[in-house]
Amino acid sequence: MSTFYRIAYRLDFHPWEDAAGHPPFVEKIAELLDHEENGREPPYGRALDVGTGSGIWAVELAKRGWQVTGIDIVDGALRRARDRVQTAGVDVRLVHGDVAELHAVGVEPGFRLVLDTGTFHGLDSAQRHAMGREISAVAADDATVLLLAWTPQRRGPLPRGVSYGEIETAFPDWDVTDVGPTHFEAPKPVELLMNPNERWYRLRRE
């Protein structure tokens, strides 16, 4: 998948960014974040945006009062993210690295929130287990993981998706809750081709 994203950003092709302009999607992710922030005052703590891409949600987290680190393996995506962070005037640490090898790029423990808006579901089985292990190592004891995933289906070079059970397998020490659809509506040709059926999952340590 990393090769696909490298080519996509080189060609300036990144339709997944359209979700930021889709009110139902934005309202759903805001609802999930509101839940994590309820009863607390900013700063809320450290947040890790895995597969941050162009930094859309890393910037949003920073605006809300989180201390944010965004990680991605695609140079083109990180260049867009740096521009976005600078334009927004927020403080976000951007790291070039593999989400399955967080320790190798100096991502230290203590994150109260981990956000994944579409990375895990595109990995192979070994990478998923590695990502689950790495996130478990850097997440605080009271951390929450918010994970967006497509349901499983063959989609050629695009993410094949992941089942509830596969998420549980990769995160054996976490309780996984399906918290509903993302409400993102892709353009009809894209919807028919990919049938993503996007869902949000909330993970909390057992």
N, C-alpha and C positions, 0 to 999 in steps of 0.2 A: 504493500500500500504506500510506503514512503516514496517509491519511484513514481507512482501515479500522482501523488501530491506535488512532488518536485516538478513534474512536467506540467501539471495543471497551473501552478503558480507562475511558472515560466511563460505560459501562454495567457496569463491573466484570466484564467478560468477558475472561478471559485463561487459557484452558485450557493454553497452552504452558508455563505455570508448573508444571503437574502433573508435568513431567519430573523436577523436583527431588525428588519423592517416589517415583520409580520406580526401584527398586534396580538393575535391569540397565542403565538409562541412566546412573545415577550411577557405577556401577562402570566403565563404558566411558570416560566422560569423565575419571574419576580415573586410569585406565590411561594415557590420552593425556598427561595432565599429569605423571604419574610419569615418563614417558619423557623429557619436556623437562627435568625436574629431576634426572634420574639423574646421580650423580657430582658434584653441586653442593650447596652449603649456602645456606640463606636468609640474607639476601634474594637472590632469584633475578634481580632486575632489574625493568625496567618492562614492564607488560602493558597492552594496550589491549583493552577489551571493546566491540566495535562493535555497536550496536543492543542496548545493555545492558538495556533494558526496566526491570524492577523491581529490577535489580541482583543477582539471585540468584547468578550466576556471578562477578560482580565481587567480591562479598563472599567467595565461596569462594576465589577467587584470592588475595585479601588475607589470608585466614586461613592459606593455605599458605605465605605469605612473599613474594608479589609486590607490587610498587609499582604500584597499579592506577589507570587512568583508564577511566571508562565514559562512552560517548557515546550519546545517543539524541535523536531529534527530537520525541518525544511528551512533552508536559508532564506528562500524567497518569502515565505510566510513571516519569518521573524523580521525581515526588513520592513514589511508592511506593518507589523506590530510595533516596531520602534517608532515609525512615523505616527501611528495612531496614538501611542502613549504620549509622545511629545506634543501633538496637537491638543490632546485632552488635558495636558498639564497635570497628570497624576504620577504617582510613584509606583512603578511596577518593575520588578526585577525580571528580566527576560534571559532565559538560559537555553543554549543550543545543546540538545541531548536527547537520548532515547528514553521514553517513558518506562521501558523495561530495565533500565540501568540507571536509576536515579542516583544511586550512591556514587557512580562513576563521575558525575558532573557536580558533585558537592551540594546536592539538595539535602539539607539537614532535617532531622525530625522536628515535630512540634506543630504540624498543620491541623487546625481545627475544622477546616473545610477543604475537600478535594472535589474539583469540578471536572467532569469529562463530557464534552458536548459532541462526542463522536469519534473517539480514538479506539477505545477498547474493542468495539464491535468489528473493527477492520483488521485485527491482529489474528495470527494463527494461534493454535492451542498453546504452544510453548511460550509464545510471547505474552499471552493472556495470563498464564500462571506466573510469569516473571513480573508482569505489571502488578498483579495482585499482591505478590510478595513485597515488591518495592514500595507500593503505596502503604501496605500494612506497616512497613518499617518506618515510614516518615510521618504517619498519621498519629496525632495525639490520642490518648486513651478515650477522650470524649468526642472524637472526630465524627464527622458525617461525610460520606461520599455521595455525590449526586452524579448519576451516570445515565447518559442518553444512549440508547441502543436501538437499532433496527431489529425486527424479528427475522429469524433465519430464512434465507432464500438464496438461490444461486443468482448472482448478478454480474458475472464476468469479472472485470477488473475492479468493480466497486465493492464496498464492504458487504460481506455475505450475511452479516447480522449475527445475533447471539441469542440464545435462549436464557430463560430465568435460571434453569439448572446449571448452565455453563457459567453464569455469573457466580452462583453459589460455590461452584467447584473452584473457581479462581480466587475466591475470597472466603475460605473455609471458616474463618474466625469472626465473620460478620453476619448479622441478620440482614437479609435482602427483602425490601418491600417494593412491589410494583406500585408506583404512585400515579400511573395513568399516562395517557397519550400526551405528546408534546404539543399537539394542535397545529403543527406546521403543515401547510398545504402547498406542496410543490406544484409548479406548472403541470397541466394535464399530461403532456407528452412524457415528462420526467416521472410523474407519478405512475403512469401506466408501465413505463420501462422498468422502474426500480421497485415499486410497491414497498416503500421503506417501512411503513407502519411503525413509526418512531414511538418509543415509550421512555418514560423516566423511571429510574430506580433509585431508591434511597437505601444506603447501606450504613448500618450502625454496628459497632462492635458488640458481640454477644456478652 
